[in-house]
Amino acid sequence: MIGLPDDITACLFDLDGVLTGTAALHREAWKQTFDGFLRERDGDGFRPFTDADYAEYVDGRPRLDGVRSFLASRGIELPEGGPDDPVTEHTVNGLGNRKNHLVLRIIAERGPNPFEGSRRYLEAARAAGLKIAVVTSSANAQAVLDAAGFTPFVQARIDGLVITRDRLRGKPAPDSFVAGAKALGVEPARAAVFEDALAGVEAGRAGHFGFVVGVNRANQAEALRAHGADVVVDDLAELLGDTGETA
Ligand SMILES: O=P(O)(O)OC[C@H]1O[C@@H](O)[C@H](O)[C@@H](O)[C@@H]1O
């Protein structure tokens, strides 16, 4: 009825890039963070952080995993530091704090940009009696959900704070989605995962979820399929059999 196999009883939605347009804001904050760091380290001839770097090493992963993964891709080792490191510090935590400072400012300035097609899909899923959870690596999820007006749809939330608290492995490991299904009281095989990140669809496949929807916001439909999406759409409204325009 809403573009899912009949035996699916729950939806597990990623947040940034699936429900809201905040993935692009995260990407921008990461670029400012890493380009700033690389310039400080290597001078003006530094090799910039690219959209491809974001898709492969950072998108969808918990904040500090993103820092570690990108630095490793460049053969750079930094000390871990600690959660209170200043944003100027060349440590994993310092760069994570620098990015968080930037992304909060950018989201405050530009808003969460909820996707209209996603709002309509949430309404349709609720009307169809499906359970709904948000599963995101972001520690800023509640504020974004509130600002987008999506909180009333959400019966369970697994976010970056829960991932840290419960020591879950971040995406691409399936742990956060498994925790989301558990919080809703459904088996992974009866839950659909909705993801725009390569690490996210990979987590959906690794967790043997009943259906994995890849949401193509960054011109990477083929890569989403290769990493585990069963179907790829440009907007969730496509699953409702329409174009996302208001009737
Ligand atoms: O830094 P936050 O808000 O905790 O978010 C962590 C990650 O959350 C994910 O949802 C985003 O795709 C990543 O870009 C982001 O880095």
The ligand as an ORCA input file, in Angstrom:
! r2SCAN-3c Opt
* xyz 0 1
  O      27.444     15.479     14.655
  P      26.118     14.865     14.870
  O      24.963     15.856     14.777
  O      26.070     14.053     16.116
  O      25.857     13.897     13.659
  C      26.638     12.744     13.370
  C      26.342     12.303     11.942
  O      24.937     12.118     11.795
  C      24.518     11.646     10.544
  O      23.127     11.616     10.535
  C      25.002     12.521      9.408
  O      24.762     11.831      8.215
  C      26.486     12.793      9.534
  O      26.906     13.730      8.582
  C      26.799     13.316     10.906
  O      28.162     13.547     10.992
*
